[in-house]
Amino acid sequence: MAVLGLSQAQNGFQITDTTKQWNTVFGGVITYSVHEVTNTKIHKMGSTTTIDEKTYFTLLESTDSSENEWSEAGYLREDTTEQKVYYYTAEEGEGLIYDFGLAEE
């Protein structure tokens, strides 16, 4: 059942969903079995923009727990036909970060 649910979820992926956000914990210290978080980042999708004739979503990032301050962290683009997700920055260009179409041979 778990494998079936996972494979169905991957077929209907959409990372660039503007109604969702990702909260990620960075770093930390474990002392006497107590975890101390050093930093949390929050990511969400912003508006769309066109770069090199391709449509990207602005990836917004916040380290403010009240989520009042957002900055641009790059751009994400989905190719739903190929089931691939690309990340773009002006410094690095475009790179593949997810390929949901991969199959074990």
VOMIGU-39419 format. One record per atom (N, C-alpha, C): residue number from 0; residue in three letters; atom name; z, x, y. Coordinates in steps of 0.2 Angstrom, whole numbers, plus 5000, padded with zeros to 4 digits. Atoms other than C-alpha are relative to their C-alpha. Layout:
% VOMIGU-39419
- seq / type / atom / w / u / v
- NUM / Ala / CA / Z / X / Y
...
END
This chain:
% VOMIGU-39419
- seq / type / atom / w / u / v
- 0 / Met / N / 5000 / 5004 / 4994
- 0 / Met / CA / 5000 / 5000 / 5000
- 0 / Met / C / 5000 / 5004 / 5006
- 1 / Ala / N / 5000 / 4996 / 4994
- 1 / Ala / CA / 5004 / 5014 / 5012
- 1 / Ala / C / 4994 / 5003 / 5002
- 2 / Val / N / 5006 / 4997 / 4999
- 2 / Val / CA / 4988 / 5023 / 5009
- 2 / Val / C / 4995 / 4995 / 5003
- 3 / Leu / N / 5005 / 5005 / 4998
- 3 / Leu / CA / 4978 / 5007 / 5011
- 3 / Leu / C / 5001 / 4998 / 5008
- 4 / Gly / N / 4998 / 5002 / 4993
- 4 / Gly / CA / 4987 / 5003 / 5028
- 4 / Gly / C / 4998 / 5006 / 5004
- 5 / Leu / N / 5002 / 4994 / 4996
- 5 / Leu / CA / 4984 / 5021 / 5034
- 5 / Leu / C / 4992 / 5000 / 5001
- 6 / Ser / N / 5007 / 5000 / 4999
- 6 / Ser / CA / 4965 / 5020 / 5030
- 6 / Ser / C / 4997 / 4995 / 5004
- 7 / Gln / N / 5003 / 5006 / 4996
- 7 / Gln / CA / 4963 / 5003 / 5038
- 7 / Gln / C / 5002 / 5002 / 5008
- 8 / Ala / N / 4998 / 4998 / 4993
- 8 / Ala / CA / 4972 / 5010 / 5054
- 8 / Ala / C / 4995 / 5005 / 5003
- 9 / Gln / N / 5004 / 4994 / 4998
- 9 / Gln / CA / 4961 / 5025 / 5055
- 9 / Gln / C / 4993 / 4997 / 5002
- 10 / Asn / N / 5006 / 5003 / 4998
- 10 / Asn / CA / 4945 / 5014 / 5055
- 10 / Asn / C / 5000 / 4996 / 5006
- 11 / Gly / N / 4999 / 5004 / 4994
- 11 / Gly / CA / 4951 / 5004 / 5070
- 11 / Gly / C / 5003 / 5004 / 5005
- 12 / Phe / N / 4996 / 4996 / 4995
- 12 / Phe / CA / 4957 / 5018 / 5080
- 12 / Phe / C / 4998 / 4999 / 5007
- 13 / Gln / N / 5002 / 5000 / 4993
- 13 / Gln / CA / 4957 / 5018 / 5099
- 13 / Gln / C / 5006 / 5004 / 5004
- 14 / Ile / N / 4995 / 4996 / 4997
- 14 / Ile / CA / 4967 / 5032 / 5107
- 14 / Ile / C / 5000 / 4999 / 5008
- 15 / Thr / N / 5001 / 5001 / 4992
- 15 / Thr / CA / 4960 / 5028 / 5125
- 15 / Thr / C / 5002 / 4993 / 5002
- 16 / Asp / N / 4998 / 5006 / 4998
- 16 / Asp / CA / 4970 / 5012 / 5125
- 16 / Asp / C / 5005 / 5000 / 5006
- 17 / Thr / N / 4997 / 5000 / 4994
- 17 / Thr / CA / 4976 / 5009 / 5143
- 17 / Thr / C / 5007 / 4997 / 5000
- 18 / Thr / N / 4993 / 5004 / 5000
- 18 / Thr / CA / 4991 / 4998 / 5138
- 18 / Thr / C / 5005 / 5004 / 4996
- 19 / Lys / N / 4995 / 4996 / 5003
- 19 / Lys / CA / 5000 / 5012 / 5128
- 19 / Lys / C / 5001 / 5007 / 5003
- 20 / Gln / N / 4998 / 4994 / 4998
- 20 / Gln / CA / 5009 / 5028 / 5131
- 20 / Gln / C / 5003 / 5004 / 4995
- 21 / Trp / N / 4997 / 4996 / 5005
- 21 / Trp / CA / 5015 / 5043 / 5121
- 21 / Trp / C / 5005 / 5004 / 5004
- 22 / Asn / N / 4994 / 4996 / 4998
- 22 / Asn / CA / 5032 / 5051 / 5124
- 22 / Asn / C / 5001 / 5005 / 4995
- 23 / Thr / N / 5000 / 4994 / 5004
- 23 / Thr / CA / 5033 / 5069 / 5118
- 23 / Thr / C / 5006 / 5004 / 5002
- 24 / Val / N / 4994 / 4996 / 4999
- 24 / Val / CA / 5049 / 5079 / 5116
- 24 / Val / C / 4998 / 5007 / 4999
- 25 / Phe / N / 5001 / 4993 / 5000
- 25 / Phe / CA / 5047 / 5098 / 5120
- 25 / Phe / C / 5006 / 5004 / 5000
- 26 / Gly / N / 4994 / 4995 / 5000
- 26 / Gly / CA / 5059 / 5112 / 5115
- 26 / Gly / C / 5007 / 4996 / 4998
- 27 / Gly / N / 4994 / 5003 / 5002
- 27 / Gly / CA / 5077 / 5109 / 5112
- 27 / Gly / C / 5005 / 5005 / 4997
- 28 / Val / N / 4995 / 4996 / 5003
- 28 / Val / CA / 5093 / 5117 / 5105
- 28 / Val / C / 5004 / 4996 / 4995
- 29 / Ile / N / 4995 / 5003 / 5005
- 29 / Ile / CA / 5103 / 5113 / 5090
- 29 / Ile / C / 5006 / 5004 / 4999
- 30 / Thr / N / 4994 / 4996 / 5001
- 30 / Thr / CA / 5121 / 5117 / 5091
- 30 / Thr / C / 5005 / 4995 / 4997
- 31 / Tyr / N / 4995 / 5004 / 5004
- 31 / Tyr / CA / 5134 / 5110 / 5079
- 31 / Tyr / C / 4997 / 4993 / 4998
- 32 / Ser / N / 5003 / 5005 / 5002
- 32 / Ser / CA / 5121 / 5098 / 5073
- 32 / Ser / C / 4998 / 4995 / 5005
- 33 / Val / N / 5001 / 5005 / 4995
- 33 / Val / CA / 5119 / 5090 / 5090
- 33 / Val / C / 4993 / 5003 / 5003
- 34 / His / N / 5006 / 4999 / 4997
- 34 / His / CA / 5101 / 5090 / 5097
- 34 / His / C / 5000 / 5000 / 5007
- 35 / Glu / N / 5001 / 5001 / 4993
- 35 / Glu / CA / 5098 / 5094 / 5115
- 35 / Glu / C / 4993 / 5001 / 5002
- 36 / Val / N / 5007 / 5000 / 4998
- 36 / Val / CA / 5081 / 5090 / 5122
- 36 / Val / C / 5000 / 5003 / 5007
- 37 / Thr / N / 5001 / 4996 / 4994
- 37 / Thr / CA / 5075 / 5102 / 5135
- 37 / Thr / C / 4994 / 4996 / 5005
- 38 / Asn / N / 5006 / 5003 / 4996
- 38 / Asn / CA / 5059 / 5092 / 5141
- 38 / Asn / C / 4997 / 4994 / 4997
- 39 / Thr / N / 5004 / 5006 / 5003
- 39 / Thr / CA / 5050 / 5075 / 5138
- 39 / Thr / C / 4994 / 4999 / 5005
- 40 / Lys / N / 5006 / 5002 / 4996
- 40 / Lys / CA / 5033 / 5072 / 5144
- 40 / Lys / C / 4997 / 4993 / 4997
- 41 / Ile / N / 5002 / 5006 / 5001
- 41 / Ile / CA / 5025 / 5055 / 5145
- 41 / Ile / C / 4992 / 5000 / 5002
- 42 / His / N / 5007 / 5000 / 4999
- 42 / His / CA / 5006 / 5053 / 5143
- 42 / His / C / 4997 / 4992 / 5000
- 43 / Lys / N / 5003 / 5007 / 5000
- 43 / Lys / CA / 4995 / 5037 / 5147
- 43 / Lys / C / 4993 / 5001 / 5003
- 44 / Met / N / 5007 / 5000 / 4997
- 44 / Met / CA / 4977 / 5033 / 5151
- 44 / Met / C / 5000 / 4997 / 5007
- 45 / Gly / N / 5001 / 5003 / 4994
- 45 / Gly / CA / 4972 / 5030 / 5168
- 45 / Gly / C / 4993 / 4997 / 5001
- 46 / Ser / N / 5007 / 5003 / 4999
- 46 / Ser / CA / 4955 / 5025 / 5176
- 46 / Ser / C / 4995 / 5004 / 4996
- 47 / Thr / N / 5006 / 4996 / 5003
- 47 / Thr / CA / 4938 / 5030 / 5169
- 47 / Thr / C / 4996 / 5004 / 5006
- 48 / Thr / N / 5004 / 4996 / 4996
- 48 / Thr / CA / 4927 / 5043 / 5177
- 48 / Thr / C / 4994 / 5003 / 4996
- 49 / Thr / N / 5006 / 4997 / 5004
- 49 / Thr / CA / 4910 / 5051 / 5173
- 49 / Thr / C / 5000 / 5007 / 5002
- 50 / Ile / N / 5001 / 4993 / 4999
- 50 / Ile / CA / 4908 / 5069 / 5170
- 50 / Ile / C / 4994 / 5002 / 4995
- 51 / Asp / N / 5006 / 4998 / 5004
- 51 / Asp / CA / 4891 / 5076 / 5164
- 51 / Asp / C / 4997 / 4994 / 4997
- 52 / Glu / N / 5003 / 5006 / 5003
- 52 / Glu / CA / 4885 / 5059 / 5161
- 52 / Glu / C / 5004 / 4997 / 4995
- 53 / Lys / N / 4996 / 5003 / 5006
- 53 / Lys / CA / 4899 / 5055 / 5149
- 53 / Lys / C / 5006 / 4996 / 5003
- 54 / Thr / N / 4994 / 5004 / 4998
- 54 / Thr / CA / 4913 / 5042 / 5152
- 54 / Thr / C / 5006 / 5003 / 4997
- 55 / Tyr / N / 4993 / 4998 / 5002
- 55 / Tyr / CA / 4931 / 5049 / 5151
- 55 / Tyr / C / 5005 / 4996 / 5003
- 56 / Phe / N / 4994 / 5003 / 4997
- 56 / Phe / CA / 4948 / 5041 / 5154
- 56 / Phe / C / 5004 / 5006 / 5002
- 57 / Thr / N / 4996 / 4995 / 4997
- 57 / Thr / CA / 4959 / 5051 / 5165
- 57 / Thr / C / 5007 / 5000 / 4996
- 58 / Leu / N / 4994 / 5000 / 5004
- 58 / Leu / CA / 4974 / 5057 / 5155
- 58 / Leu / C / 5006 / 5002 / 5005
- 59 / Leu / N / 4995 / 4999 / 4995
- 59 / Leu / CA / 4990 / 5055 / 5166
- 59 / Leu / C / 5006 / 5003 / 4996
- 60 / Glu / N / 4994 / 4997 / 5003
- 60 / Glu / CA / 5006 / 5065 / 5163
- 60 / Glu / C / 5006 / 4999 / 5005
- 61 / Ser / N / 4994 / 5001 / 4996
- 61 / Ser / CA / 5024 / 5062 / 5169
- 61 / Ser / C / 5006 / 5004 / 4996
- 62 / Thr / N / 4994 / 4997 / 5003
- 62 / Thr / CA / 5040 / 5072 / 5166
- 62 / Thr / C / 5006 / 4997 / 5004
- 63 / Asp / N / 4995 / 5004 / 4997
- 63 / Asp / CA / 5050 / 5060 / 5177
- 63 / Asp / C / 5002 / 4994 / 4996
- 64 / Ser / N / 4998 / 5005 / 5004
- 64 / Ser / CA / 5060 / 5048 / 5167
- 64 / Ser / C / 4999 / 4993 / 5002
- 65 / Ser / N / 5001 / 5007 / 4997
- 65 / Ser / CA / 5058 / 5034 / 5179
- 65 / Ser / C / 4992 / 4998 / 5000
- 66 / Glu / N / 5007 / 5001 / 5000
- 66 / Glu / CA / 5039 / 5036 / 5177
- 66 / Glu / C / 4997 / 4999 / 5007
- 67 / Asn / N / 5003 / 5001 / 4993
- 67 / Asn / CA / 5036 / 5036 / 5196
- 67 / Asn / C / 4995 / 5005 / 5002
- 68 / Glu / N / 5004 / 4994 / 4998
- 68 / Glu / CA / 5027 / 5053 / 5197
- 68 / Glu / C / 4995 / 5001 / 4995
- 69 / Trp / N / 5005 / 4998 / 5005
- 69 / Trp / CA / 5010 / 5055 / 5188
- 69 / Trp / C / 4995 / 5005 / 5002
- 70 / Ser / N / 5005 / 4995 / 4998
- 70 / Ser / CA / 4998 / 5069 / 5188
- 70 / Ser / C / 4995 / 5000 / 4995
- 71 / Glu / N / 5006 / 5000 / 5005
- 71 / Glu / CA / 4981 / 5072 / 5180
- 71 / Glu / C / 5001 / 5006 / 4995
- 72 / Ala / N / 5000 / 4995 / 5005
- 72 / Ala / CA / 4982 / 5082 / 5164
- 72 / Ala / C / 4994 / 5002 / 4996
- 73 / Gly / N / 5006 / 4999 / 5003
- 73 / Gly / CA / 4964 / 5081 / 5159
- 73 / Gly / C / 4997 / 4994 / 4999
- 74 / Tyr / N / 5004 / 5006 / 5001
- 74 / Tyr / CA / 4952 / 5068 / 5152
- 74 / Tyr / C / 4998 / 5000 / 4993
- 75 / Leu / N / 5001 / 5001 / 5007
- 75 / Leu / CA / 4949 / 5060 / 5135
- 75 / Leu / C / 4994 / 4996 / 5000
- 76 / Arg / N / 5006 / 5004 / 5002
- 76 / Arg / CA / 4933 / 5053 / 5128
- 76 / Arg / C / 5000 / 4998 / 4993
- 77 / Glu / N / 5001 / 5002 / 5007
- 77 / Glu / CA / 4930 / 5043 / 5112
- 77 / Glu / C / 4993 / 4999 / 4999
- 78 / Asp / N / 5006 / 5002 / 5003
- 78 / Asp / CA / 4915 / 5042 / 5102
- 78 / Asp / C / 5001 / 4996 / 4994
- 79 / Thr / N / 4998 / 5004 / 5005
- 79 / Thr / CA / 4918 / 5027 / 5092
- 79 / Thr / C / 4995 / 5000 / 4994
- 80 / Thr / N / 5005 / 4999 / 5005
- 80 / Thr / CA / 4902 / 5029 / 5082
- 80 / Thr / C / 5001 / 5005 / 4995
- 81 / Glu / N / 4999 / 4994 / 5004
- 81 / Glu / CA / 4906 / 5046 / 5076
- 81 / Glu / C / 5007 / 5001 / 4998
- 82 / Gln / N / 4993 / 5000 / 5001
- 82 / Gln / CA / 4925 / 5042 / 5076
- 82 / Gln / C / 5003 / 5007 / 5002
- 83 / Lys / N / 4997 / 4993 / 4997
- 83 / Lys / CA / 4929 / 5058 / 5087
- 83 / Lys / C / 5003 / 4999 / 5007
- 84 / Val / N / 4996 / 5000 / 4993
- 84 / Val / CA / 4940 / 5061 / 5102
- 84 / Val / C / 4999 / 5007 / 5003
- 85 / Tyr / N / 5001 / 4994 / 4996
- 85 / Tyr / CA / 4936 / 5074 / 5115
- 85 / Tyr / C / 5005 / 5001 / 5006
- 86 / Tyr / N / 4995 / 4999 / 4994
- 86 / Tyr / CA / 4948 / 5082 / 5128
- 86 / Tyr / C / 4996 / 5005 / 5005
- 87 / Tyr / N / 5004 / 4996 / 4995
- 87 / Tyr / CA / 4940 / 5089 / 5144
- 87 / Tyr / C / 5005 / 5003 / 5006
- 88 / Thr / N / 4997 / 4998 / 4994
- 88 / Thr / CA / 4947 / 5100 / 5158
- 88 / Thr / C / 4995 / 5004 / 5003
- 89 / Ala / N / 5005 / 4996 / 4996
- 89 / Ala / CA / 4937 / 5109 / 5172
- 89 / Ala / C / 5000 / 5007 / 4998
- 90 / Glu / N / 4999 / 4993 / 5002
- 90 / Glu / CA / 4944 / 5126 / 5166
- 90 / Glu / C / 4997 / 5001 / 4993
- 91 / Glu / N / 5002 / 4999 / 5007
- 91 / Glu / CA / 4940 / 5124 / 5147
- 91 / Glu / C / 4994 / 4997 / 4998
- 92 / Gly / N / 5006 / 5004 / 5002
- 92 / Gly / CA / 4926 / 5111 / 5147
- 92 / Gly / C / 5003 / 4995 / 4994
- 93 / Glu / N / 4999 / 5005 / 5005
- 93 / Glu / CA / 4925 / 5099 / 5132
- 93 / Glu / C / 5002 / 5003 / 4993
- 94 / Gly / N / 4999 / 4998 / 5007
- 94 / Gly / CA / 4933 / 5101 / 5115
- 94 / Gly / C / 5002 / 4995 / 4996
- 95 / Leu / N / 4998 / 5005 / 5004
- 95 / Leu / CA / 4935 / 5091 / 5100
- 95 / Leu / C / 5008 / 5000 / 4998
- 96 / Ile / N / 4993 / 5000 / 5002
- 96 / Ile / CA / 4953 / 5086 / 5096
- 96 / Ile / C / 5002 / 4996 / 4994
- 97 / Tyr / N / 4999 / 5005 / 5006
- 97 / Tyr / CA / 4952 / 5072 / 5083
- 97 / Tyr / C / 4993 / 4999 / 4997
- 98 / Asp / N / 5006 / 5003 / 5003
- 98 / Asp / CA / 4939 / 5068 / 5070
- 98 / Asp / C / 5002 / 4996 / 4994
- 99 / Phe / N / 4998 / 5005 / 5005
- 99 / Phe / CA / 4943 / 5052 / 5061
- 99 / Phe / C / 4995 / 4999 / 4994
- 100 / Gly / N / 5005 / 5001 / 5005
- 100 / Gly / CA / 4927 / 5053 / 5051
- 100 / Gly / C / 5000 / 5005 / 4995
- 101 / Leu / N / 4999 / 4995 / 5005
- 101 / Leu / CA / 4932 / 5068 / 5041
- 101 / Leu / C / 5001 / 4997 / 4993
- 102 / Ala / N / 4999 / 5002 / 5007
- 102 / Ala / CA / 4931 / 5066 / 5022
- 102 / Ala / C / 5001 / 5006 / 4996
- 103 / Glu / N / 4999 / 4995 / 5005
- 103 / Glu / CA / 4938 / 5076 / 5008
- 103 / Glu / C / 4994 / 5000 / 4995
- 104 / Glu / N / 5006 / 4999 / 5005
- 104 / Glu / CA / 4924 / 5083 / 4997
- 104 / Glu / C / 5002 / 5003 / 4993
END
